[in-house]
Amino acid sequence: MKPDIQAIRDSFHAMHRTGCFVIPNPWDAGSAKYLKSLGFKALATTSSGYAWSQGMADGSMTRDAVLPYLRTIVEATDLPVNADFEAGYAKDPEGVAESVRMAIETGVAGLSIEDSTYDERQPLRDIDDAVRRMRAARAAIDESGTRTMLVGRAENFIVGRPDLADTIKRLRAYSEAGADCLYAPGIRTREEITAVVAAVAPKPVNLLIGWESALTLKEVEAMGVRRVSVGGALARTAWAGFIRTARSIATDGRFDGFAGAASGKELNSLFGNQ
């Protein structure tokens, strides 16, 4: 029986108080269930991983397409789920508030709002505009009485504006606007990570780690990071195996790419026990 969603949300907040945990990013119900079987205590959605599974580019999915995905991941397990909710799927703060209310109804334990525009000419929102949108999200959560966690994201390093001072300025502003957890995807060095952690303390920081990082969970915990997510990295890893094998069949007529494939019996056993 699935625990009460409020209890799940409370437990999610508690996870951020001490230590450091990994919050991996499944793109469908099967990947979510498998991650739970490995002992992970919380999950996060991935806008990119889900978009690719639907034959779409990251950033091109609509709110109406994303909300069912959130519900699918929430219903797949009894773990807390943090939603990658991009920029709130709205043009103005009022629209962000409406979107947040809809996301809360899916049962997510947390959601992030980022300050990117998806416009290459001006990829970051004006900080005042971004703060208004964060406040709108905070108000929607407070009015719901659900204690859903709000994550504020500064996208500087992701969109090609790797300005640490501006990143910290934005994160502090989002914290003051009501974000419970802060996130600057793309920071990688020890100096960048520790600077962000110190700047927003005592609020927790989420760190994105992909293949290019040699850092371990123990090392980032020592830096004060509270949680680690992997974004679309798991999805990209799965796609890499699929692409490599499919290309081998198409170009060489070879099928040895199936060597090392997951066992159908093992998968049926895993999902049959859910």
C-alpha positions as CSV (number, residue, x, y, z in Angstrom):
1,M,0.0,0.0,0.0
2,K,1.4,3.4,-1.0
3,P,2.2,5.6,2.0
4,D,0.4,8.9,2.5
5,I,1.8,11.5,0.1
6,Q,2.2,14.0,2.9
7,A,4.3,11.5,4.9
8,I,6.4,11.0,1.7
9,R,6.9,14.8,1.4
10,D,7.9,15.1,5.0
11,S,10.4,12.3,4.7
12,F,11.8,14.0,1.6
13,H,12.5,17.2,3.6
14,A,14.1,15.2,6.3
15,M,16.5,13.6,3.8
16,H,18.0,17.0,3.1
17,R,18.9,17.8,6.7
18,T,22.0,15.7,7.1
19,G,24.4,13.6,5.0
20,C,24.2,13.3,1.2
21,F,22.1,11.1,-0.9
22,V,21.8,10.3,-4.6
23,I,18.5,11.1,-6.4
24,P,18.8,9.3,-9.8
25,N,16.6,10.2,-12.8
26,P,14.4,7.6,-14.4
27,W,12.6,8.3,-17.6
28,D,9.8,5.7,-17.3
29,A,8.1,3.4,-14.8
30,G,10.5,0.5,-15.5
31,S,13.6,2.5,-14.8
32,A,12.0,4.0,-11.7
33,K,11.2,0.5,-10.3
34,Y,14.7,-0.8,-11.1
35,L,16.3,2.2,-9.3
36,K,14.1,1.5,-6.2
37,S,15.3,-2.1,-6.3
38,L,18.9,-0.9,-5.9
39,G,18.0,0.8,-2.7
40,F,17.8,4.5,-3.7
41,K,15.6,6.5,-1.3
42,A,14.3,9.1,-3.7
43,L,14.0,9.8,-7.4
44,A,14.0,12.8,-9.8
45,T,12.4,13.1,-13.2
46,T,14.5,14.0,-16.2
47,S,13.1,16.4,-18.8
48,S,15.7,15.3,-21.3
49,G,15.4,11.6,-20.7
50,Y,11.6,11.7,-21.1
51,A,11.7,13.9,-24.1
52,W,14.1,11.6,-25.9
53,S,11.9,8.6,-25.1
54,Q,9.1,10.4,-26.9
55,G,11.2,11.3,-29.9
56,M,11.5,15.0,-28.9
57,A,14.3,17.3,-28.0
58,D,14.9,18.4,-24.5
59,G,13.0,21.6,-23.7
60,S,10.3,21.0,-26.4
61,M,7.8,19.1,-24.3
62,T,4.6,20.8,-23.2
63,R,3.1,21.0,-19.8
64,D,0.3,18.7,-20.9
65,A,2.8,16.1,-22.0
66,V,5.0,16.4,-18.9
67,L,2.3,16.1,-16.2
68,P,1.3,12.5,-17.1
69,Y,5.0,11.6,-17.0
70,L,5.3,13.0,-13.5
71,R,2.3,11.0,-12.4
72,T,3.8,7.8,-14.0
73,I,7.0,8.1,-12.0
74,V,5.2,9.0,-8.8
75,E,2.9,5.9,-9.1
76,A,5.7,3.6,-10.1
77,T,7.1,3.4,-6.6
78,D,6.5,4.6,-3.0
79,L,9.6,6.8,-3.1
80,P,9.6,10.7,-3.0
81,V,9.9,12.1,-6.5
82,N,11.4,15.5,-7.4
83,A,10.1,16.9,-10.6
84,D,12.4,18.5,-13.2
85,F,9.7,21.2,-14.0
86,E,11.9,23.3,-16.3
87,A,10.9,27.0,-16.2
88,G,7.3,26.2,-15.0
89,Y,5.8,25.9,-18.5
90,A,4.5,29.4,-18.4
91,K,5.2,32.9,-19.7
92,D,4.5,34.8,-16.5
93,P,4.4,34.3,-12.7
94,E,0.7,33.6,-12.7
95,G,1.1,30.9,-15.2
96,V,4.0,29.4,-13.1
97,A,1.7,29.3,-10.1
98,E,-1.0,27.5,-12.1
99,S,1.6,24.9,-13.4
100,V,2.9,24.3,-9.9
101,R,-0.5,23.6,-8.6
102,M,-1.0,21.0,-11.4
103,A,2.4,19.4,-10.6
104,I,1.5,19.2,-7.0
105,E,-1.6,17.2,-7.9
106,T,0.5,14.5,-9.5
107,G,1.9,13.7,-6.1
108,V,5.5,14.9,-6.5
109,A,7.4,15.5,-3.3
110,G,9.4,18.4,-4.8
111,L,9.8,20.4,-8.0
112,S,12.4,22.7,-9.5
113,I,12.0,26.0,-11.3
114,E,14.8,27.2,-13.5
115,D,15.7,30.6,-14.9
116,S,16.5,29.6,-18.5
117,T,14.5,31.1,-21.4
118,Y,15.4,28.6,-24.1
119,D,16.3,31.6,-26.2
120,E,20.0,31.4,-27.4
121,R,20.1,35.2,-27.8
122,Q,19.2,35.8,-24.1
123,P,19.3,32.4,-22.4
124,L,18.8,33.6,-18.8
125,R,15.9,35.5,-17.4
126,D,16.4,38.9,-15.8
127,I,16.9,38.1,-12.2
128,D,13.9,40.2,-11.0
129,D,11.7,38.3,-13.4
130,A,13.1,35.0,-12.2
131,V,12.5,36.0,-8.6
132,R,8.9,36.9,-9.3
133,R,8.4,33.5,-10.8
134,M,10.0,31.8,-7.8
135,R,7.8,33.7,-5.4
136,A,4.7,32.6,-7.4
137,A,5.8,29.0,-7.2
138,R,6.4,29.4,-3.4
139,A,3.0,31.0,-2.9
140,A,1.2,28.2,-4.9
141,I,2.9,25.5,-2.7
142,D,2.1,27.4,0.5
143,E,-1.5,27.8,-0.5
144,S,-1.7,24.1,-1.2
145,G,-0.6,23.2,2.3
146,T,1.3,20.2,0.9
147,R,4.9,21.0,2.0
148,T,6.1,20.2,-1.5
149,M,9.8,21.1,-1.7
150,L,10.8,24.0,-4.0
151,V,14.1,23.9,-5.7
152,G,15.6,27.0,-7.3
153,R,17.9,26.5,-10.3
154,A,20.4,28.9,-11.7
155,E,21.2,27.8,-15.2
156,N,24.3,30.0,-15.9
157,F,26.7,27.1,-16.4
158,I,24.3,25.0,-18.5
159,V,23.4,27.8,-21.0
160,G,27.0,29.0,-21.6
161,R,27.2,31.8,-19.1
162,P,29.6,30.3,-16.5
163,D,29.7,33.3,-14.2
164,L,30.0,32.0,-10.6
165,A,29.4,35.4,-9.0
166,D,26.1,35.8,-10.9
167,T,25.2,32.2,-10.2
168,I,25.6,32.8,-6.5
169,K,23.7,36.1,-6.7
170,R,20.8,34.3,-8.4
171,L,20.8,31.3,-6.0
172,R,20.7,33.7,-3.0
173,A,17.8,35.6,-4.5
174,Y,15.9,32.4,-5.1
175,S,16.6,31.3,-1.6
176,E,15.1,34.5,-0.3
177,A,12.2,34.1,-2.6
178,G,11.3,30.8,-0.9
179,A,13.4,28.0,-2.5
180,D,14.0,25.2,0.0
181,C,16.9,23.7,-2.0
182,L,19.4,25.4,-4.4
183,Y,20.8,24.0,-7.6
184,A,23.4,25.2,-10.2
185,P,23.7,22.5,-12.8
186,G,27.0,22.6,-14.6
187,I,29.3,23.6,-11.7
188,R,32.1,21.0,-11.5
189,T,35.2,22.1,-9.7
190,R,35.7,21.9,-5.9
191,E,36.0,25.6,-5.7
192,E,32.7,26.2,-7.5
193,I,30.9,23.6,-5.5
194,T,32.2,24.8,-2.1
195,A,31.5,28.4,-3.0
196,V,27.9,27.6,-3.8
197,V,27.3,25.5,-0.7
198,A,28.8,28.3,1.5
199,A,26.8,31.0,-0.2
200,V,23.3,29.5,0.4
201,A,24.0,27.7,3.7
202,P,22.2,26.4,5.7
203,K,19.9,25.5,2.8
204,P,20.8,22.3,1.0
205,V,22.4,22.2,-2.4
206,N,21.8,19.7,-5.2
207,L,24.8,18.8,-7.4
208,L,24.5,17.5,-10.9
209,I,27.2,14.8,-11.7
210,G,27.7,13.3,-15.1
211,W,30.3,11.1,-16.7
212,E,32.9,14.0,-16.9
213,S,33.2,14.2,-13.1
214,A,35.7,12.1,-11.1
215,L,34.2,13.1,-7.8
216,T,32.7,10.5,-5.5
217,L,29.7,10.7,-3.3
218,K,31.9,10.7,-0.2
219,E,33.9,13.6,-1.6
220,V,30.9,15.8,-2.4
221,E,29.4,15.0,0.9
222,A,32.6,16.3,2.6
223,M,32.1,19.6,0.6
224,G,28.6,20.0,2.2
225,V,26.5,18.9,-0.8
226,R,23.2,17.3,0.4
227,R,22.0,15.5,-2.7
228,V,23.3,14.4,-6.1
229,S,21.3,14.0,-9.3
230,V,22.5,12.7,-12.7
231,G,20.0,14.4,-15.0
232,G,19.8,12.7,-18.3
233,A,23.0,10.7,-17.9
234,L,21.3,7.3,-17.2
235,A,19.1,7.8,-20.2
236,R,22.0,8.8,-22.4
237,T,23.9,5.7,-21.2
238,A,20.9,3.5,-22.2
239,W,20.7,5.2,-25.5
240,A,24.4,4.7,-26.1
241,G,24.0,0.9,-25.9
242,F,20.9,1.0,-28.1
243,I,22.5,3.2,-30.7
244,R,25.8,1.2,-30.8
245,T,24.0,-2.1,-31.3
246,A,21.4,-0.9,-33.8
247,R,24.1,0.7,-35.9
248,S,26.1,-2.5,-35.9
249,I,23.1,-4.3,-37.3
250,A,22.3,-1.7,-39.8
251,T,25.8,-1.1,-41.1
252,D,27.6,-4.5,-40.6
253,G,24.7,-7.0,-40.3
254,R,26.2,-8.1,-37.0
255,F,24.2,-9.0,-33.9
256,D,27.0,-9.5,-31.4
257,G,26.0,-6.1,-29.8
258,F,23.4,-8.1,-27.9
259,A,26.2,-9.7,-25.8
260,G,25.8,-8.5,-22.2
261,A,22.2,-7.6,-22.7
262,A,20.0,-7.7,-19.6
263,S,18.3,-11.0,-18.9
264,G,14.6,-11.1,-19.9
265,K,14.1,-13.6,-17.0
266,E,15.7,-11.2,-14.5
267,L,13.6,-8.3,-15.7
268,N,10.4,-10.3,-15.7
269,S,11.3,-11.5,-12.1
270,L,11.9,-7.9,-11.0
271,F,8.8,-6.4,-12.5
272,G,6.6,-9.4,-11.6
273,N,7.4,-8.9,-7.9
274,Q,6.3,-5.2,-7.9
